[in-house]
Amino acid sequence: MRPKLSLQQLNALPPAEFHKTFANVIECWPEAAIFCSALLPFKSFIAMIAAFENYLERLPAETKLKILKLYPDLAGKMLDTKQLSEDSSIEHASVGLDNLSPEDKKTLTDLNESYKTKFGFPFVVCVREASKFDVILRSVSERIHHTVEQELEIALGEVKKICRLRILQLVDNL
């Protein structure tokens, strides 16, 4: 793992290095890093995080939906076939989604499928904040009763949380 960047180091990054470093803070969506690199230098890491969040907010609805569809199913086929991004793999492992009992895996898979059928995109939750499997199950079980509009807003909020935590893993925010 690379050393964390200071604010000074971050602001000195050439655009191509910024793109590479922050390409996956929004899952498989390097366009966000490309856009935000044009805003260098940042006054603080909070300002940088806000730039990524503002980028997300300003996107048209169809692009937000496209981004949500890039997130993998929790404990899904991509985990089983080791096709998750490095970030998603770490996040899945942090709450034991890579080591579920067959019964728990089936329960989550069934809930994921019901959720995707209703909303048209995978269930997105910041697992590092959810922290436990039962919290994730409760969350998907509750959120499946929302409207599409509510869930789009909630899921985008979860993308922002994931983005923030992924940025904070890369920077020295002391």
Disulfide bonds with the S-S distance in Angstrom:
none
